[in-house]
Amino acid sequence: MTDLTKLNLAQTRDGLHTKSFTATELTSAYLANMEAARSLNAYVLETPEQALSMAAASDAKLAKGEGRALEGIPLGIKDLYATNGVRTTACSNILGNFVPNYESTVTSQLWNDGAVLLGKLNCDEFAMGSSNETSSFGAVINPWRRTGSDTQLVAGGSSGGSAAAVSANMCVAATATDTGGSIRQPAAFTGTVGIKPTYGRCSRWGIVAYASSLDQAGPITRTVRDAAILLKSMSGHDSKDTTSVDRPVPDFEAAVGASIRGKKIGIPKEYRLEGLSAEVDGLWQNGIAMLKAAGAEIVDISLPHTKYALPAYYIVAPAECSSNLARYDGVRYGLRVAGKDIIEQYEKTRAAGFGKEVQRRIMIGTYVLSAGYYDAYYVHAQKVRNLIKHDFELAYASGIDAILTPATPSAAFGIGEKGSSDPIEMYLNDIFTVTVNMAGLPGIAVPAGLDSQGLPLGLQLIGRPFDEETLFSVAQVIEDAAGHFTTGKWW
């Protein structure tokens, strides 16, 4: 029998429906892979008994010809998603062994479509990080290695566990979240596909909040088609989330493979940063050539306020984080460190429960929201955010269908190599991705090549609001031209 864990989501779905293998056989194969690859630290909790039970239920459905959209498909779930009866910690000590008695809307939809829960995936603490090194469970290790080197590399953040698990065949696909690039950057680092849909496309209800006006759920998968399949099940209006948009969910998969002839692809000059590596720039030029060959029209555009995106983001996001994380006080749930009074209990609990990066962002956020600084920092950053959004609106009003940029400024770097002395060094990894969140737009990262050291590099496509279909059609062109990139099994 073919190694079941090497099949992508579309192939797995077809194999289950043609009864080439059972959901139980498939799930067992993934559970074995998860055990063999524990050194990657991608999962923080495995749920083998629940997985096999869900797989058996799927086999019963499939036997009756009642298979649903994701029937029997084993998924990994980022530990930000509340899972009923299954520990959910946001990879933070402050939540301890919190077990919710409710299910996030997105995961509810996945289970309603027949998916199987393999376990909870590692991530940066409260999704605050660009390398998955801030997790209380330790860093995720990228399955990839530089040619001729055993140096352990980061898997990207914050959804590093999701990206590593997909890349290392420890799940068919995974859920993730993206606040400033946390789907697209780890996807680029691991040779996988990751899409951040338009803000409001997926419900945020039941997902642990970092920055509420920026957070958005999305999938990480092996192929563009797989991303389209999974996003359809994840999307939809939710009355419990006031930011969820009430509009029909398209058949995203139908857009995969559609012709892009005549589509106008914008190339923003502001993304040609000073010091941009020749390899990343060369990848970008290759991507332009791929789209030209498929009949797209390449148009140079300007997004003049891009240069302010990163500093504005690192005001807006910490401000919202400061507000959202105020609820973790050691009183209602999670970690509690006793003190002589309630104030000391708060102080001791938060000092022991939050990691250094989370503490840093809470303090930055509290500062920019404080009296005397609110107008100078937070209000000003929101004005810049509107200007960034307006830049994109002008580009799309001129007839641009999608925008092509690099996904990251480099390939994956070594664990501990960045940010230890200067956190801004780490923040710069988000330089190509934060504009998308600030403007609420959809963005997809797709593998496009390997660097000189044999590591994957990705390109990013940015689309019009709620036009993920165009992104899928354009991304498929890049995937077809660049091919697939798989890591050798070294662990």
Secondary structure, 3 states (H helix, E strand, C coil): CCCHHHCCHHHHHHHHHCCCCCHHHHHHHHHHHHHHCHHHCCEEEECHHHHHHHHHHHHHHHHCCCCCCCCCCEEEEECCECECCECCCCCCHHHCCCCCCCCCHHHHHHHHCCCEEEEEECCCHHHCCCCCCCCCCCCCECCCCCCCCCCCEECCCCCHHHHHHHHCCCCCEEEEEECCCCCHHHHHHHCCEEEECCCCCCCCCCECCCCCCCCEEEEEECCHHHHHHHHHHHCCCCCCCCCCCCCCCCCHHHHCCCCCCCCEEEEEHHHCCCCCCHHHHHHHHHHHHHHHHCCCEEEEECCHHHHHHHHHHHHHHHHHHHHHHHHCCCCCCCCCCCCCCHHHHHHHHHHHHCCHHHHHHHHHHHHHHCCCCHHHHHHHHHHHHHHHHHHHHHHHHCCCCEEEEECCCCCCCECCCCCCCCHHHHHHHHCCCHHHHHHCCCEEEEEEEECCCCCEEEEEEEECCCCHHHHHHHHHHHHHHHCCCCCCCCC
